Amino acid sequence: MIMDRSPIELRTTVIVPTYNEKENVESLVTQLLALPVGVRVIVVDDNSPDGTGAIADRLASQHDGRVTVIHRAGKLGLGTAYVAGFKRALQDRADLICTMDADFSHDPRYVPDLVARVRQGYDLVIGSRYVDGGGTSGCTMVRKLLSWGANAFARAALGLHARDATAGFRCYRRQVLEAVGIDEIKAEGYSFLIEMLFRAQRQGWNVGESPILFENRRQGVSKISRDEIVRAVWTVLRLATTRLTAVGSGPADPSGPA
């Protein structure tokens, strides 16, 4: 897949889903807006009881159109939050759309690295714990083993090339989001990330990784639950079935990018 790699200024938007992130959201948005790449921020808040949405509204009023807030009726899931953010970013004519967690496990300082990798020729770049220079900090051994096992399982079952297939710190070219069919993705929660990567790879988009240090959240409570893990396993098995069916019937996505 060859895209136009001309050195024009690319409009970059960062999507930050939030639920009860009042300890983090203001500092995170402030750091994002101070980056040298000149990003815009979309906060997708699921009616946080702790007032995260109100803080985001104040930031939007203070930063002259560089911050947008999408308020949703309740806790509707990470996958649908991404879709809502993607649609708004595309509507706002963003060229590059990044996603990251609100809890500082993804450090804003890596966003310029992701953008730079896209400029080098990639269509989707993952902030990766599992490439040279990447790693984790402050995570328990159980959490590390769970992450490693989930990635190994997803890569083996789906033939994914990326070493950090479950990471949510990413940068997409808008053309990827326009092509993969974001409204057709069935997965919810963190398994949405696996299905997005699976679809992008099947269509032939150029996927790269950039090293990050993943830091366990500084404030608040982790959102990963046993139900999320079960859904992720089910998503991988469902996608593996479609992969095997496609192998038996010919090319998976003949209408994808060439």
Steps between C-alpha positions, in 0.01 A plus 500: 500500500661828388367826636596857423798568730547870415624713792182706530370596842279218625213582732531274804223421746538298821195312632485446877211287634426578865305357789576634849832659407474830685848451650658471156301670226610861549869423523481260205320744270735783600804288415351392169429858396858597582652243261701631205281317246201725571224250576130543562335291771163325509390386846227234487346490846252235608310716749770462767345531849817670627458805278761421234266628229463839668878538524528413132234761415700764685814405309307524172386852588855603583677371190328661203377202304796271567300288747167334419290306750257225407259425784335158500208384710690242703777244504452363149836333448843583365434381146198722445688791659774458240242488221335821623840668514603370159185633337544843652869515403419401142220756489751760618733401213782358710774334297643296787292365787673377816346311791631474854392428856420783738691360798859582392582137429558651155731798538418796272870543422479202262234653274756681280683168453182332375432789263859488372468129422187565296693765308762235427244299308282304742120511497450381858764532771471331839670628815655168592627344822647202320748641248859601571497803730149431632395368838275530803534671837309449824303198380466183707637173367143373460412805286812450288430133446137573411605759243770280351265202480221703340736627234648159430151349469375774267808486277495122472125467439466794259839513333559855619844640430509771767666391824269717714165413348294604803645850545262796491769763437479537123511741209288436190491667162146613434486274193533193724200599707299578187579157355479250786128545570498631856122465523528129418735410785322270742756500782457723802740607771870430456432221248395777259871572461572146387224507240614839367854370452373176344291690246780744417751222440259297286441800278873546445565820693860553606521444878802610704597521866682764703645424845337640813534445871155399622451630854238361736232764565601778738155587636158330507393139451579261215210438259609147397267232636452125471212564260736700276739206487221257411376733223853529361539122482162468328592774251825325405320168450229667289755676281710184470195322358453770236870481417486125445187538288670766288809282450276226369305724264767728353618857567358647820439855388518539121357852529769616746792732419734402222 
